[in-house]
Amino acid sequence: MPALILASTSRYRAELLSRLRVPFRCASPEVEETAHAGEAPSALAARLARAKAAAVTARQPGAWVVGSDQVAELDGAPLGKPGTRDVALAQLAAMSGREVLFHTAVCVSNGERHLEAVDLTRVRFRTLRADEIERYVDAELPLDCAGSFKCEGLGIALFEAIHNQDPSALVGLPLIALCRLLREAGFTLP
């Protein structure tokens, strides 16, 4: 079986992929993640997943590479990773009491074949007070997460509801779709 490489340095994605018990290693994709003018959030997520897989397959011929990206969408506009406390506070305040869409794309590629999927998760945030937002951000420091929260941690307390077909997608890697794509690529999964 060819090598499997996760084109990511995200510990969240690595933890998710490890659930499948398929040997893999991680490689940094080093891809610019800026949206193109007018690019829809779902198209951005798909483009970045492909770009990450392509960047690593170019350096690792013969391997299958998993690229993934997640883009949060509020009112049709993408929300990136906050990077700073102030941006995280502002993002969560903007999402308070609203529905936010999360597009999580995955691409499995060996340089010749590109197998892709995009998962959509709808998250309904409860109405959040400023002090709740500050306590959450200070407690979990979700500065490297699209949407400024970690649903696998304390961030779950921010929601009224989550609607999706794959609960792992909101964490950053849609495992149900990935299993299908890996089987298409020839990997054996239970």
C-alpha positions as CSV (number, residue, x, y, z in Angstrom):
1,M,0.0,0.0,0.0
2,P,1.4,3.5,-0.8
3,A,2.2,5.9,1.9
4,L,-0.6,8.1,3.3
5,I,0.3,11.7,4.2
6,L,-1.8,14.2,6.0
7,A,-1.1,17.6,4.4
8,S,-1.5,19.5,7.7
9,T,0.2,20.4,10.9
10,S,-3.1,20.6,12.7
11,R,-3.2,18.4,15.7
12,Y,-7.0,18.3,15.5
13,R,-6.9,16.8,12.0
14,A,-4.1,14.3,13.0
15,E,-6.2,13.1,16.0
16,L,-9.2,12.6,13.7
17,L,-7.3,10.7,11.0
18,S,-5.7,8.5,13.7
19,R,-9.2,7.2,14.5
20,L,-9.1,5.3,11.2
21,R,-6.1,3.2,12.2
22,V,-4.4,3.7,8.9
23,P,-0.6,4.5,9.2
24,F,0.1,8.1,8.1
25,R,2.5,10.9,8.6
26,C,2.1,14.6,8.5
27,A,3.6,17.2,6.2
28,S,3.2,20.9,6.2
29,P,1.5,22.0,3.0
30,E,2.7,25.6,3.2
31,V,-0.2,27.0,1.2
32,E,-1.4,30.6,1.1
33,E,-5.0,30.6,2.5
34,T,-6.3,33.9,1.3
35,A,-9.7,34.0,-0.4
36,H,-10.0,35.2,-4.0
37,A,-12.2,38.1,-4.7
38,G,-15.9,36.9,-4.8
39,E,-14.9,33.3,-3.9
40,A,-17.8,31.5,-2.2
41,P,-16.8,29.9,1.2
42,S,-17.5,26.4,0.0
43,A,-15.4,26.9,-3.1
44,L,-12.6,28.4,-1.0
45,A,-12.6,25.4,1.3
46,A,-12.5,23.0,-1.7
47,R,-9.7,25.0,-3.4
48,L,-7.6,25.1,-0.3
49,A,-8.0,21.3,0.4
50,R,-6.9,20.6,-3.2
51,A,-4.0,23.1,-3.0
52,K,-2.8,21.5,0.3
53,A,-2.9,18.0,-1.2
54,A,-1.2,19.2,-4.4
55,A,1.6,21.0,-2.5
56,V,2.5,17.8,-0.6
57,T,2.1,15.4,-3.5
58,A,4.6,17.5,-5.5
59,R,7.2,16.8,-2.8
60,Q,6.1,13.1,-2.2
61,P,5.5,11.4,-5.5
62,G,3.7,8.0,-5.2
63,A,2.1,8.8,-1.9
64,W,-1.6,9.5,-1.3
65,V,-2.1,12.8,0.4
66,V,-5.1,14.0,2.4
67,G,-5.7,17.8,2.2
68,S,-8.4,19.4,4.2
69,D,-9.7,22.9,4.9
70,Q,-12.6,24.4,6.8
71,V,-14.2,27.8,6.1
72,A,-16.9,29.3,8.4
73,E,-19.5,31.4,6.7
74,L,-21.6,34.2,8.2
75,D,-24.0,36.1,5.9
76,G,-22.3,34.7,2.8
77,A,-18.9,35.9,3.9
78,P,-16.0,33.7,5.0
79,L,-14.7,33.9,8.5
80,G,-11.0,32.8,8.9
81,K,-9.1,31.7,11.9
82,P,-9.0,34.6,14.3
83,G,-5.3,34.6,15.1
84,T,-5.8,37.1,18.0
85,R,-7.9,37.3,21.0
86,D,-9.6,40.5,19.8
87,V,-10.6,38.9,16.5
88,A,-11.9,35.8,18.3
89,L,-14.1,38.0,20.6
90,A,-15.4,39.9,17.6
91,Q,-16.2,36.8,15.6
92,L,-18.1,35.2,18.5
93,A,-20.0,38.4,19.2
94,A,-21.0,38.5,15.5
95,M,-22.2,34.9,15.6
96,S,-24.2,35.2,18.8
97,G,-27.8,34.1,18.3
98,R,-27.1,33.3,14.6
99,E,-26.7,30.4,12.3
100,V,-23.2,29.9,10.9
101,L,-22.3,27.5,8.1
102,F,-19.1,25.5,8.2
103,H,-17.7,24.1,4.9
104,T,-15.2,21.3,5.5
105,A,-13.5,20.1,2.4
106,V,-11.2,17.1,1.9
107,C,-9.1,16.0,-1.1
108,V,-7.3,12.7,-1.4
109,S,-4.7,12.9,-4.2
110,N,-1.7,11.0,-5.5
111,G,-1.0,13.7,-8.1
112,E,-2.9,11.8,-10.9
113,R,-6.2,11.2,-9.2
114,H,-8.0,13.8,-7.1
115,L,-10.9,12.5,-5.0
116,E,-12.9,15.3,-3.3
117,A,-15.8,16.0,-1.0
118,V,-17.2,19.0,0.9
119,D,-19.3,18.6,4.1
120,L,-21.7,21.3,5.3
121,T,-22.4,21.8,9.0
122,R,-25.0,24.3,10.3
123,V,-24.3,25.6,13.8
124,R,-26.9,27.7,15.7
125,F,-25.2,29.8,18.4
126,R,-27.1,30.7,21.4
127,T,-27.2,34.4,22.4
128,L,-23.9,35.0,24.1
129,R,-23.1,37.8,26.6
130,A,-19.8,39.6,26.3
131,D,-18.5,38.2,29.6
132,E,-19.4,34.6,28.4
133,I,-17.5,35.2,25.2
134,E,-14.4,36.5,27.1
135,R,-14.4,33.7,29.6
136,Y,-14.7,31.1,26.8
137,V,-11.9,32.7,24.7
138,D,-9.6,33.0,27.7
139,A,-10.3,29.5,28.8
140,E,-9.8,27.7,25.5
141,L,-7.7,30.2,23.3
142,P,-9.4,29.0,20.0
143,L,-7.1,31.3,17.9
144,D,-6.2,28.7,15.4
145,C,-9.8,27.5,14.8
146,A,-12.2,28.6,12.0
147,G,-15.1,30.4,13.8
148,S,-13.1,30.9,17.1
149,F,-14.3,27.8,19.0
150,K,-13.4,24.2,19.6
151,C,-16.6,22.1,19.5
152,E,-14.7,19.1,20.8
153,G,-14.0,21.1,24.0
154,L,-15.7,23.9,25.9
155,G,-17.0,25.5,22.7
156,I,-19.9,23.1,22.7
157,A,-21.4,25.3,25.5
158,L,-21.8,28.1,22.9
159,F,-24.4,26.3,20.8
160,E,-28.1,25.7,20.7
161,A,-27.8,23.1,17.9
162,I,-25.5,21.5,15.4
163,H,-27.0,20.1,12.1
164,N,-24.8,17.9,10.0
165,Q,-24.2,14.5,8.5
166,D,-20.7,14.0,9.9
167,P,-19.9,15.2,13.4
168,S,-16.1,14.9,12.8
169,A,-16.4,17.6,10.0
170,L,-16.9,20.4,12.5
171,V,-13.6,19.5,14.2
172,G,-11.8,19.8,10.9
173,L,-11.8,16.6,8.9
174,P,-15.0,14.9,7.6
175,L,-14.2,11.3,8.4
176,I,-17.3,9.8,6.8
177,A,-16.4,11.3,3.4
178,L,-12.7,10.6,3.9
179,C,-13.4,6.9,4.5
180,R,-15.3,6.8,1.2
181,L,-12.5,8.6,-0.6
182,L,-9.8,6.4,0.9
183,R,-11.7,3.2,-0.1
184,E,-11.9,4.7,-3.7
185,A,-8.1,5.1,-3.6
186,G,-7.7,1.5,-2.6
187,F,-7.2,1.7,1.1
188,T,-8.7,-1.1,3.2
189,L,-10.9,0.2,6.0
190,P,-13.2,-1.8,8.3
